[in-house]
Amino acid sequence: MTAALAATLALTAPFAHAAGLSSDAKASIPHDVQQLIVVDYRAMQNSPAAMSLKDRVMPPELKRLESALVTSGLKVDADADVLAFAAFRVASPDGKGADTARIVGIAQGQFHTHDIMASWTKTKAKPLVIRNNSIYPMGATGLTWCF
């Protein structure tokens, strides 16, 4: 039992230090969050042990966010520093049904926004404008995103 615990701690060492989110990213997380997972993606990419554990450790929601970002044309391996997701519940519109689980995904890094916007212009992606934010669809994934 002790050997298994020691092996687990040794293999998860790259995840041990806290990955920080910017104040903008923190502001996008709902106040009634139920679960928050933040992965220091840069440190994970630089650790062979972490990469070998990635498929077993990373939650399905974070894998879905990662693959959707790649599909959208982002160079996640090169540009993402932190990937995170926050799970929260939203009351049903009529107030009678069950609450619905929702997820906010966050990718933080140095992205080439000009190239990404040019790609969206080519595909004629139409954003939904809410307040001062343009929210773009991420292809057929059902996910949306904004800068």
N, C-alpha and C positions, 0 to 999 in steps of 0.2 A: 504494500500500500504506500509506504513512504517513498519507495523507488519510483512508483508511478506518479506520485505528486511532484517529486523532484524533476522528473522528465517533463512533465507538463509545464512546470514553472520555467524550466530552461528553454523549452521550445516557444513559450509565449512571451519571453523577455522583450522582443521588439514591440509588443503591444503594451508593455508595462508603463511607459511614460505617457503622460496625457497629451493627446492631440488637441490643439486649441482651435476654437472656431472664432472667426472675426465677429465683431459686434453686429454687422449686417446679417451674418448667418444666424447668430443667436436671436436676433429680432424676428427672423422668419419662423422660429419654432413656436408653436401654439403654447399658451400659458398652462394648459391642462394636459401636458404631455404625459403619456403613460410609460413610454420607453424611449430612451435615447441611446443610440449606438454611434460612436465616433471612432473612425479608424484612421490612423496616421498612414495614409496610403503610400507616401514617399518612403517612410521607414520600412513598411512592409515590402515594397518593391526591391529594397536594398538588402533584404534578408532572405537567403535561400531557405532557411527553416520556416520562416513565416509564409513564404510562397508555397511551400509544400503542404502547409496546413490550411491555406486559404480556402480551398473548396470545402473542407470539413468544418471550418470555424465561422466563415462569413455567413451571416444570415441571408435567407433567400431574398429578402427585400433589398438588401445592399447589393447582391449579385445582379438583381434585376435593374437597379439603378446604374450599376457599372456597365452592363451590356447595352442599356438604352443610350448611355452617353457615347459609347463606342459607335453604335449604329447611327447616331446623329452626326458623326463626323469629328468628334472631339478626339484628341490624342490623349486619352486618359493616362496611359502609362507615363507619358512625358510631362503632361501639364497639371495633373491633379496632385495636390498635396494632402488633402483631407477629404474623405467621403463620410457622410453621416446620414442617418435617417432618424426621424422622430415619429413615433406612432401615437395617435390620439383618437378620441371618440367624438363624434358629432351626433347630437340628438336628431331623431327623425323629424322631418319637416312638420308632420301633423302632431308630434308630441306623444303619439300613442304607440308607435312601433319601437322596435329595438334600436339602440344606438348603432351607428355605422362606424367601423374602423377606417381611419384615413392615415396616410403616410405623407410626410414631407421629406424629400430627399435633398441633400445638400452636397454639391461638389465645389470644393474650394481650391483655388490654385491660380496659376498664371495662364489664362486661356487666350487664344488669339481670336478675340471677339470679331474683328473685322472679317477674317476668313470665314468664321461661322455664320455671320450675318450674310455674307456674299453667297454662301451655300444655300441658306434659307431663301434668299431672293431667287436663286436659280430654280429651286423646287416650288416656288410660289407659295411658301408656307405663310398663312395669314395669322397674325397674332390676335389674341383677345386682349384688349386694353382695359386694365382695371387700375383706377387712379392714375398714377404715372408709370405703371409697369406694363410692358408688352409681354404677354405670356404666349409662348410658342408650343405647338404640338411636337412631340418627339416621334414622328413617323407613326407607325401602326402599333406602338407599344402601349398606347393609352395614357402615357405620362405626358406632362407638360413641363415647361421650364422657362425661367427668365433670368436675366443678368442682374 
